[in-house]
């Protein structure tokens, strides 16, 4: 299918589905002191600031929880951040920097991490944020079944603001997990109120205190007067307004009934941008979702067991045309499990550029000169169906006749995690820079997403293990780059296509919000302000 044919064949589908697009869902750091020149807030504008006002933010999907003891979707991370802060924050390259922590000392040889905390920090209930509170949070988090820090075997309190984590085994991703996944909540409030109330009424160290939450209507915060960073926050409050329909949300934004609109669909983002509104994309790709396809390479009777066929599929698809014509440029095209600019991106990975003639030759060399029949499994999300329909057309042009099987999330998860699948399935995973954390979830031979239908080459498995126990960042980065080469160029195990950019539209009055500056679920409510 030529690029022009793609547009002709999909334009009607674009029109029909435009109003259905829904909100996009959702290295190991060296020991350094907290440096304000390197924190996310330092990259924001220097104009102002002005005090007062309530920042109103529109979302299409409400949070499911304001606690992180269960795995929350992206909305929950974003909507809980005014109240709940973390030990660290990512910079724009995907490196974890201290935040509530002042610094951390990493000793891979002795399998310890010593965390030094900033002093003078209070929870919203007036209790102290200290080493005991951090220990309680880590232990409560692990006890709830979250596995990101399960390698922490014990915790020693050195003093009120210093604790040492003793690991059962070294894990090169542990600092990222400690810094990002565990927002600090008041042990006193949790023990008093219970986990159910904590999930609805977060008590943290953040710049704003929880006020109220009416499900599917609004979530409201007010300024915390005893916030640990002097002179902050600037705003009087923050309110998230839940408006389910993107068209209604767009109209509300245009009418200035809300100050910002986060996670808007790509078509809505394009329309608002053409109307002159500022639309900020997540250029780093961090904390977003990567999309593509995965082929059944494990079944010896499948055509996709042949490397040449997997390569042919890659060359058959014009990824750039899909990004530009169907997704309005509001995604980042990529040929690997990262985007340019982050530390784990390998610029030497060749991938499979659009070349239908090469695809046909590879198919013929593999014994499929006349093509074959297969299917493409995709979740029933309109935007995803649209993209897979385009892929279906491209494959048909090289002789691969693919039936589209559209399934709900439950059926998709069954294929991906329980039974395996025949043919091709939509690839969805986190796109964080730390491939040592995200890649094993898909590629590990010890059981993972898509496990049943993927090959598990020995050199890939060895590298997945080695990168997990890498003693320092430089060796970890070297292994990450080699993993990208093996997974994509050597074996074509997965075929990444693009990373979502989680567009945010905002009026010019909104300043220093930090949305999409570094990480998809991190913003800077403590320094946000409204121009009057």
N, C-alpha and C positions, 0 to 999 in steps of 0.2 A: 504494500500500500504506500503510495507516495504521500508526501506531506500535504499536498493539496487535497488528495482523496480523503485523508484523515479528517480535514476540516469539513468537507462536504458530508461525510458519513456521520459526523458527530454533532453537527450544528443543531439539528432538531433535538437531539438528546440533551444538549446543553441547555436549550431553552426550556425544555420540559422539566429539567431537574434543578434549574437555577434557584428556585425558591425553597428547595429542599435541603440545600447544603447546610450541614450542621457544624457546630464548633469543633475545631481541631482538638483531639484529645492528646487527651493525652493519648593524675599520677601521684603518685605518692609524693607528698611535699617534703622538702627539706625543712629543717628547723629554722624558723625565722621569726623575729618579733612582728607584731602587728604593725604594718607600715601604711600609713594613710595615703601615700603616693601610689600604692598598688591596689588598694581596695576598690570595689566597683563604684563606690560613691565618688571617688576622686576623678572619674572620667566624665562626670556630669557637668552641666553648665555652671558657670560661676556668677551669672547674673542674679541680682536679688540677694537673699530671698525675702519674700514678704510673708508676714505672719497671718494666721487665721484661715478660715474657710473650711468647707467640707468637700473632699474629693469624692465625686460620684463616678462609679465604674460599672458599666453594663457587661453582663455575661449572659450567654445563652443557656449554660448549664450550671446548676447550683452545685456547691460542694456536697460531698456525701458525708464528710466528717471533718472536724477541725482538730482531730488528734491523728497521730501518725502510727499508732499501735497496729492498725491494719494498713494495707497498702492503699494509699489514697490516689485518686486520679489527679491530673494536673491542676484542675480547678481548686481542689482542696489545698494543695500546696500554696498556690497563689493567694487564696482567700484567707488562709490562716497566718500568713507571714506578718501582718501588722502586729499580731500578738505574740507569736512564737518565733524565737530566733535560734540560730544554730551556732555550733562552735566555730564553724568556718564558712567561707563563701568562695565560689569559683571566680577566677578572673576570666578574661576574654579568650585565653588560650586553653582553658580547661584545667588550670592548676588550682589546687585548693590553698587558700590563704586563711590565716587565723582571723576570727571575728570576736565571738564571746571569749574564745581562747586568746591569750596574749601571744603564746607561742607553743610549739610542741617539739620535743626532742625525740627523734626516731633512732632506735638502736636495733637494726635488723639482726645483728649477730646474737644479741641476747633476747631478742623477741620481746622488746618492751617499747612502750610509747609513754613518755612523761608529758602531761598536759599542764601548762601554766595558764591560769585563768586571769582575766582582767578583774580588778578589784572594784568594790563599791557598787556592785550591780544588785538590784532588788527585783524580785518577782512582783507582779501586780498586787498580790495580797500582802506585801510588805516583808515577806520572808527573804532570807539571803540566798543569792545565787553563789554557791561555793562548791568545793570539791565533793562534799557529801551529796549535794543535789545532783551533780553530774553523775556520780556513781549510781545513785538511785535511778536516774533516767536511763542509763545504759542497761542496768539490770532489768528494769521494768520492760524496756523495749525488747530485750532478748527473750524474757519470759513470755511475752505476748506472741512469740513465734516468728518474729522478724529475724532473718538470717544474716543480714549484712555485717553484723559484728559478732557472729557466733564464735570466732576464733579468740575472743577475749575470755581467757580462763579465769582470771581473778583481777581485782582492782585494789590497790593499796592507796590509802590516804596519806600523803606526805605531810601536808598542812592544809589550812583552810582553802588555799587557792592553788594547790598542787596535788595531782594524783598520778599514779603510775599504773598503766594497763599492762598486764602480763599475758602474753598470747600463747595459746597451745601450739600454734604454728605461725610462721611468718606469712603475712598476706600483704602484698604490695598495694592493694586497694583499700586497706583499712583506714588510712587517713581521710581519703575521700568519703568513705562511708560514715566515719565519725563526724566529719565536718558538715555533711549535707543531710543525711537521712534522719537525724534524731533531733528535732526541735526541742528545746529545753522547756519543760513545764514544771510548775510548782509541785513538789512532792506533798507539801502540806495540803494544798487545795485538792489534789488528786485523792489522797487518803481520806480526806473529809467528805468529798462529794461522790467519789466513785468514778470508774472509767466511762460510764455512759454519759454522765454530766460533763466530764472532761472533754468528751468528743463534741459536745454542743456548746461548751462555755470554756474556751481556752484561757488559762492563767499562765502567762509566760513573762519574759523580760522585755518584750517588744515595745515600740514607741506608742502603741495604742492599746487601750483596754477594751475588752469585749463589752458590748451593751446589749444587743439583742440579735436574734436570728429567727426570722419567720421563713420556714422552708419554701423554696421556689418563689419567694417575694423579695426579701432583702436581708443583708447581713450588715450590722452597724457597729462601728468602733468609735471610741472617743480618745482624746489625747491623754497619755499617761504622764502626769506632772513630775514623777520621780524617775524619769528615764535616765539611764546611765550615761548617755552621751550628752554633755552639757550643751544647753541651748536648743536641743532637739526634742520632739519634732516641731516642724513649722506649722503644720495643719492642726485645726481643731478636731478633725475627725475624718473618717473614711466610711463610705457606704457602697456596698456592692448591690446592684439592682439586677435581679434575675428577670430577663425578658426572653422567653423561649424562642420566639420566631425571629429569625435574622432580619427579615424585611421590616418588622416592627421596631427591632433594635436599631437598625440603620436610620429609620425615620426619627426615632427619639434622639439619636446622636446628632443628626443634621439639624434638629430643632433646638439643640443645646440643652436638652433636658438631662443629659449626662455629659460628664467631662471627657470620658474615655470609653472605648469599647474594645475589650480584649478577646482574643481567640476567634476573631471573625472568619467566616468562610472566605476562600480565595476570591470568589467572584465578587462578594461584597467588598472585600479589600480593594480589588481593582476598581470598582465603581466609585468608592469613596476617594481613592487616590486621584482618579480622573476628574473628580469634582473639586480638587484642590486641597483636600484634607491631608494632614500628615498621617502616614501609615508606616509604622516602624516594624521592620522584619527582624527576625532572630538570625543574624548573619552567621553566628558561630555554630548554629545547629545543636548546641549543647542543651540537654534536658528535653529535647523534642523527640519526635518519632521518625525513624527511617523506614521508607517504603520501597518495595521491590517485589521480586518473585523468588520462590524456592522450587527447585525441580526435584522429583523423586529420583535420587541418585543411588539409593541403597538397593532397590529391587533389581536383581540381575536381568529380569525379563522386561524391564522398562527401557524404552529408547534412551532415556535420560541417564542410564547407567554408563553410557558412552560419553566421554569427555567432549568429543567433537560435537555431539548433539547439544550439549549444554552450552558450548561456545557458540554454536550456530544460533541458538535462541537469543543470546545476547546481541549478536551482530544483526539480527533481524529487526530489532526494536529501535525506533528513532526516539530516544529518550528526550533529546532537546526539543523536538517538535511537541511532544506531550507536555513538557514543562511550560512551553511558551503558549501553546494554543488552547490547552485544556485547563491548565492550572495558573494561567495569567502571570507566570513568572514569580509567583509567591511561594515557591519552594526552591531548594538549592539542589541542582543536579549533582550527582556524585557517582563514581564508579567503584566505591569501596565503603567500608563501615566507618566513615568519618567525612568531614567536609574540609576544604582547604582552609588553612590557618590554625587548626588545632594540632596539638603535638603528635597525635597518633596518625595523622594523614600522610600517606606515602605517595609523593609526587611521581614516583617511578612506576607505579601501578598503571598498566596499560588498559585493563578492562576490555570491553568489547564495543568499540565504536560502531555506529550504524553503517552496515555494509551488507545489503541483502544478497549481493552476488557471492560474497565470501560465505555467507550463511548457507546458500544453496550448495556451494562446493563442499563445505564441511558435512552437510547432510548426505550428499552423494558419496563422499569418502567413507561415511559411516554405514552405508548400505541403505539409505533412505532417500534415494533420488526422487522417488515419487511421493515423498512425505509420509505422514502417518496421522492418526487421529489421537486426540488426548482431550483433557479438560482443564479448565482454569477455575479454581475455587477462590471465591472472594466473599468478604462480609458484605451484608446488605446496607452499606453506607453509600449514598448516591455518588459521591466523588470517587470512591474507590471502584465502584462498578463502572463509572465512566472511563477511568484509566485502563481497567482490565479489558473493556470493550475495544479500546484502541489497540491494546496489545494483541487481542484476538485477531484484529484486522491485519496487523503487521505479520503475525505468524502465518496467516492464510496466504499471504503474498509469497512466502517461501515454501509453501506446500504443507504446513502443519495446520490441520483442521482442529481447532480447539473449541469444545463446547463450554459455555460459561455456566458454572454452577454457583448461584448466589445463595448464601446461607446466613442464618442468624449467628450471633456471637457464640452461643452455646455449641452449635454444630461445628463452627470453625474451630473452637477450642478443642473439641473432641478429635477432629482431624489432626490438629497440631500437636496435641499432648498425649493422646490415648491410642488411637487406632492407626495413625499414619494416613497417607492419601495416595491416590494414583494421579500421575500427571503433574500439574503445576498448582501451587498455592500462593496466595498473597503473603509476602514477607513483611512483618511488622516487628520492630524492636526499638529499644532506646538507642539514641545516637550520641550518648555521652562520650567524651574523649577517652575515658579509661576503658579500653577494650579488654583489659584483664578482668574487668567486672562484667561487662555486657556480653562479650563473645561466648563465654562458656555456657550462658543461658540457652544458646542455640546450638553450639558446635560440640559441646562436651559429650564424650561417649558414655559418661556416667549417668546419663538421663537428662534431658533438657527439652525445651521447646523445639518442635519439629524433629525430635530425636529419632522417631521410628523410621523415617524415610530418607535420612541423610547418610552419606558416607562419612567415615571418621578416620581419615588418614593418620598413620602413626606419627608422622612428623608434626602434624597440626596438634594432635593430642599432647605430645611432649612439650610443644611450645606453650600451649594453654596452661600446662602445669608449671612450666618454668617461669612464665611471666607472673603467675600468681605469687611466687616466692622470690621475685626479683629483689635483690638487696638494696638497689638504689634507682633513682629516676632514669639515669642515662642508660643503664642496662635494660630497664623496663621499656623505654622508648625504642631501643634497637629491636627488641623482640616484637613490639607492637607493629613496627613497620614490616618486619618479616612475616608476621601473621597476615597482614593485609595482602601481601604478595602471594602467599600460599593459598589463602582462601579464595582469592579472586583469580589471579593469573594462572596459578598452577593447577587448581582443581575445579574452579568455577562452581563452588559448593552453593553459594548464594549469588543473587544478581541484584545488588542495590541499585536504585534508580534516583531517588531524591529524598531530601530531608525536609520536613515541614518547617515553616518559619514562624508559625503562630502569630499572625499579624495583629498589631494593636493600632487602633485609630485613636487619635486624641486631638483635642482642640489646643490652640496655641497657648492658652492660659495655663496648661499643665506643664510644670517644669520639674526637672530632676527626678522623675518617677523611676527611672532605671529599667523600665520594661524592655526586654529583649536586648539589653546591653551586653550581658555575659551568658546567662543561663535562662532557659525557658520558664522555669518556675521561680526565679529569683528576681525581685525588684527592690526598690529602696524607699519604702514608705517613710523612713526616718528623716530623709532630706527632701522629700517631695514638697512642692508648694504651688500655690495658684497665683498667677499674675492678675492683678486687679486693674 
